[in-house]
Amino acid sequence: MTSELAPRDGFHPDLPDHQGHPHGDPSARSRVHHIRADDLDGDTAQTGGMRRFAAVSGARVGSERMWMGQTHVAPATSSADHHHGASETAIYIVSGHPEFVFLAEAGEGTEEVRLRTGPGDYIFVPPFVPHREENPDPSVEAVVVIARSTQEAVVVNLPALTVHHPDAPAPEAG
């Protein structure tokens, strides 16, 4: 008689299944973490018009140099203008047809550039580049997977979509 064992989740059967926030847990950096689709964390940096959910972060799994999660943009919705500080951001389009909008220098001024995407496409957003996500579809939510080169979700919400140079002095209040 052959005994069949039920498949087990986890990297090693002798390591406990750590739920929540493993900071301070020495095994967090020595095990593979499984983040289920229904266990994403909405308690992360947000921008109006979209919902971000963390999957991989310092707080959730002890990552030191990356953040990864999902963003959902409701039908007929535009996010607020924002950038992600010094973080590089890579985006994979899962569903829908989100548009990514930014300003590019053109001659002595700027022009709005709109990147129309679809499932399977990728987008790269360099550090400090102001942009917004739009979902022009009136009935289908857009879902993307995001990976950032920082441990947490860096989001700097902006009052307008403007070209930002990180080496330029901050504007004077007044």
WOWOSUL-V627760 format. One record per residue. N is the residue number from 1. PHI is phi in whole degrees, 0 to 359 (none if undefined). NEAR is the number of other C-alpha atoms within 10 Angstrom. Layout:
<<N	PHI	NEAR> <N	PHI	NEAR>>
This chain:
<<1	none	3> <2	263	4> <3	266	5> <4	258	6> <5	268	6> <6	293	6> <7	299	6> <8	247	8> <9	280	10> <10	114	15> <11	280	14> <12	219	11> <13	295	9> <14	271	7> <15	268	12> <16	292	10> <17	275	14> <18	275	15> <19	258	11> <20	84	11> <21	249	14> <22	273	16> <23	306	15> <24	88	8> <25	269	12> <26	300	10> <27	284	14> <28	300	18> <29	265	14> <30	233	10> <31	216	14> <32	275	12> <33	254	18> <34	249	15> <35	253	14> <36	285	8> <37	303	8> <38	269	7> <39	238	13> <40	282	16> <41	253	16> <42	278	15> <43	273	10> <44	219	16> <45	303	15> <46	234	19> <47	228	17> <48	306	13> <49	90	19> <50	211	20> <51	235	18> <52	256	23> <53	227	21> <54	278	25> <55	247	24> <56	243	24> <57	202	23> <58	300	18> <59	290	17> <60	274	22> <61	227	24> <62	86	21> <63	297	18> <64	250	14> <65	227	12> <66	208	19> <67	227	25> <68	214	22> <69	188	21> <70	241	22> <71	232	21> <72	243	20> <73	242	24> <74	297	23> <75	303	18> <76	52	15> <77	230	19> <78	236	20> <79	285	20> <80	288	20> <81	289	21> <82	196	23> <83	219	23> <84	242	21> <85	55	18> <86	281	15> <87	280	23> <88	278	18> <89	232	23> <90	248	16> <91	231	19> <92	243	19> <93	276	21> <94	271	18> <95	209	18> <96	84	22> <97	226	21> <98	294	28> <99	244	18> <100	248	19> <101	242	19> <102	210	21> <103	257	18> <104	242	14> <105	293	11> <106	220	9> <107	63	7> <108	263	5> <109	227	8> <110	227	13> <111	226	11> <112	283	13> <113	246	14> <114	236	15> <115	259	12> <116	269	13> <117	235	17> <118	211	15> <119	307	15> <120	94	10> <121	282	14> <122	236	15> <123	229	14> <124	239	13> <125	245	18> <126	292	15> <127	304	17> <128	64	19> <129	273	23> <130	295	24> <131	199	26> <132	211	23> <133	253	24> <134	231	25> <135	236	26> <136	285	19> <137	294	15> <138	284	10> <139	224	11> <140	245	15> <141	291	18> <142	263	27> <143	232	23> <144	229	22> <145	256	20> <146	240	23> <147	234	21> <148	236	24> <149	274	18> <150	236	21> <151	293	18> <152	238	22> <153	283	27> <154	273	20> <155	223	16> <156	245	15> <157	285	20> <158	239	15> <159	284	8> <160	202	12> <161	274	19> <162	230	17> <163	288	15> <164	242	14> <165	250	12> <166	299	12> <167	272	6> <168	284	7> <169	295	7> <170	296	9> <171	295	6> <172	284	5> <173	286	4> <174	165	3>>
